Amino acid sequence: ETMHGDFKKCSRCHDQPYCSKHCQVKDWMVHKQLCGKKNTTNLPSDCLLAITKQLVLNHSATVDLRTDTPLTEFQKNNAKIALIKKLKQMFTGEFQQFNSPNSASDAASDPAFCAALA
């Protein structure tokens, strides 16, 4: 949604703005993976979320092309949650070399990283 006007922020981390209670509830399952100290990587939460959203968008487009059946919002949300968990494990484990804002984009060109995501 386009953001304008007065926004409430997440009562836990005080970072994530929401235009309404409806949007906060809708986003909670994804946001709680990164809320406060839950983001165990060296990447800002918005960066990790942007990577996740792009991966889900790419996956969704692939599924659409292969099956002619678009993913539902529920399926996309579940994919975001799973990917955030997986990326946090990867950036703090085997792929620590990509655990910084300056090197995270290099992960996309690493075959081992891409294979681990699959």
Solvent accessible surface area in square Angstrom, and as a share of the most:
residue,aa,sasa,rsa
1,E,163,0.73
2,T,112,0.65
3,M,106,0.47
4,H,142,0.64
5,G,68,0.65
6,D,131,0.68
7,F,47,0.20
8,K,148,0.63
9,K,117,0.50
10,C,2,0.01
11,S,93,0.60
12,R,135,0.49
13,C,23,0.14
14,H,122,0.54
15,D,107,0.55
16,Q,56,0.25
17,P,41,0.26
18,Y,13,0.05
19,C,59,0.35
20,S,47,0.30
21,K,145,0.61
22,H,133,0.59
23,C,23,0.14
24,Q,42,0.19
25,V,98,0.56
26,K,125,0.53
27,D,41,0.21
28,W,73,0.26
29,M,96,0.43
30,V,4,0.02
31,H,19,0.09
32,K,61,0.26
33,Q,19,0.08
34,L,10,0.05
35,C,1,0.01
36,G,45,0.44
37,K,194,0.82
38,K,100,0.42
39,N,25,0.13
40,T,87,0.51
41,T,15,0.08
42,N,103,0.53
43,L,4,0.02
44,P,64,0.40
45,S,42,0.27
46,D,108,0.56
47,C,39,0.24
48,L,0,0.00
49,L,34,0.17
50,A,59,0.46
51,I,48,0.24
52,T,0,0.00
53,K,101,0.43
54,Q,92,0.41
55,L,52,0.26
56,V,5,0.03
57,L,113,0.56
58,N,78,0.40
59,H,94,0.42
60,S,8,0.05
61,A,51,0.39
62,T,49,0.29
63,V,31,0.18
64,D,52,0.27
65,L,155,0.77
66,R,197,0.72
67,T,77,0.45
68,D,135,0.70
69,T,86,0.50
70,P,91,0.57
71,L,30,0.15
72,T,75,0.44
73,E,118,0.53
74,F,150,0.62
75,Q,86,0.38
76,K,54,0.23
77,N,39,0.20
78,N,68,0.35
79,A,26,0.20
80,K,40,0.17
81,I,24,0.12
82,A,59,0.46
83,L,31,0.15
84,I,0,0.00
85,K,99,0.42
86,K,76,0.32
87,L,0,0.00
88,K,28,0.12
89,Q,123,0.55
90,M,11,0.05
91,F,2,0.01
92,T,53,0.31
93,G,33,0.31
94,E,136,0.61
95,F,9,0.04
96,Q,113,0.50
97,Q,109,0.48
98,F,16,0.07
99,N,17,0.09
100,S,37,0.24
101,P,79,0.50
102,N,142,0.73
103,S,23,0.15
104,A,7,0.06
105,S,91,0.59
106,D,78,0.40
107,A,3,0.02
108,A,78,0.61
109,S,94,0.61
110,D,35,0.18
111,P,109,0.69
112,A,57,0.44
113,F,9,0.04
114,C,59,0.35
115,A,71,0.55
116,A,34,0.26
117,L,39,0.19
118,A,122,0.95
